[in-house]
Amino acid sequence: MSDKIWFRTGEATVFSSAGQGTDAMPEILIGSVKGPAGHAFATLMGQTEGHTRMFAIRACNQQVRPATLMVPKVTIKSTAYVNLFGGPVQSALADAVLDSVIAGVLPANEVNDLCIIAMIWIAPECATNPDLDRKDLYRTNYEAMKLAISRAMSNSPSIEELIANRNKIVHEMYDPETGESQW
């Protein structure tokens, strides 16, 4: 790629298996470590109570490239939640980033010059669900992260698609016609 990747954003939602509540909804920023994305990445390195951030790693001593910082969207209140964030979700994100490099979606020759910030959702009730399907939590986060990366790198959706769908699509959590959630 000859164009510098300064600031690309993407998001995706992948729904869980029935009754699991393991929906994944990453919102990501990809960009040069020397630009605004890199500055934001470095700024987020500090910890704040309840919002522990961590690198996406494939295993101990195997930090993924591009460096990927996971930022929780909700306050972490329990060790059980930390174990989900730093277990199946961390593994899923790291695998999705590496597989995106392998597939050529992220340029392999730029992995040390790029960084990714991934804001991650895990429903709080997952931490207290004794029947939680951790494989489904991995699956949804892996699929959603790969899709978010692909969308970020292809600038999708395009403005043309957004304009075409302006009056056809409503937000799942709010319908302007009824004022209600569709869920």
N, C-alpha and C positions, 0 to 999 in steps of 0.2 A: 504494500500500500504506500503510495507516495504522499497522500494527504495525511497530515498529522491528525491524530484523534485527540481532540481537546476536550470535548464535553458531549457525550452521548448518553441519552437516558432511555430506559425501557422498563416495562412492567408486564406482568402476566399473572393470571389466576388459573390455578389448576385445582379442581374440586376433588375432595376426598371420596373414598368408598363410602357407601351408605352408612350413616350413623357414626362416623369416626370423628368428624370435626377437625380433620387434619388438612383442611384447605391451605394452599400455599399462595402467597401474594407478594412476591418480592418486587421491590421498586429499586432500580439500580442506576448508578452513575458510573460510566466508564470514561476515562480520560488520561491524558499525559500526567506523569508524576511531576512534570515541570510547569503545569498549568493550574487552573482553578480546581480541577478534580484532585490533583495532588495536594494542593493546599488544604482542601476540605478533608481529605484522607488524614493528613498529618494532624489537623486540628481535632479530629475525632478520636485520636489515639488515647486521649485521657479518659479515665473512667469516671462515671458518675453513679451514685447509688441507685441501684435498681435497673440500670441500663448498661450492663457489662457488655463491652464490645470485644470481639475476638477475631483473629485471622481465620480464614477458611483453610483448614489443613486436611490432607488426605489421611494422615496418620501422624504420630509423633515424629518430629524431625522431617516432615514432608509438607511444608507450606506450599500451597498452590501458587502458580504464576499465571497471569498477573496477580500481584498481591491483592487479596480480597478481604475487605473488612466487613464483618457482619455486625449490624446494628439492630437491636430489637426494637420493634414498634410499640411494645407494651412493657410495662414495668415488670421486671423479673422479681418474683416474691418468694421463690422456693428453690431448694436444691433440685427437686424433681424437674422444675422448669429448666434450670441450668443444664441438667443432664440431657434434656431433649434438644436444647439449643446447641450444646457442645457435643452432641452425639449424632443422631441421625440427620439433623438439619445441617450441621457443620460438614458432615461427610457428603451429604447430597450436593451442597453448594460447591464444595471443592471438586467433586467429580464432574459436575456440570461445567465448571470453568475449564478444567483440563480437557474434557471431551469437546468443548467449543474450540479450544486451540487445535486439538487433533483434527477436527472437522474443517479447520480453516476459517471458521467464523471470526475468531480472534487471531490476529496475525502472530505466528510463532516468533518471528524475528523482532517483535516489539514487546514481548511479555515482560521484560524488565523495565520498560519505559512507560508502561500503563499501570493503572490501579483501578480497582472496582470497589465501590461502596454499595453494599446491599442491605437495604432496610428489610427486615424479616418479620413476618407475622407468625406466631404460634398462638392458637386460641388458648387462653389461660386454663380452661377446663381440661385441656389435654394432660396437664401435669398431675391432675388428680384422678384421671380415668384409669382404673386398674386393667381395663380391657383394651387400652390403646394399641392400635396396630402400628408399631414403630416402622415397619416396612412400608406402610402406606404414607406415613409422615415423610420418610425418605423419598418415596416415589413422587409425591406431589411437589416437594421442594426441588428435586432434581429436574423434573419436567418443566416446572415454572421458571427456574433459574436459566435453563437452556433457552427457553422461549424468550425470556426477558433480554438475555444477551443478544439473541438473534434480532429481536426487534430494535434494540439499541443500535446495533451495528448497521442495520438497514434503514434506520430512521423511520420505523414503522410504528403506528400507522402514519401514512402520508397526510398532508393537509387536505389533499383532494378526497381521500377516504373519509376524513373527519367531516368535511363539508357535506359530502354526499349522504352521510349517516346522521347529520345534525338533528333531523326531525323523525328519524326512524328508530333510534336507540335511546333508551333511558337508563339511568344508573340503577343497578340492582337494589341499592339501599334507599333509593328515593325516586318516586315517580312524580314529576311535577304536575301531572293531571290530577292525581288522587291525593298526593301528599303522603303516600304510604310507601312502605318497603315492599318489594316484590317477594321477599323471603318470608 
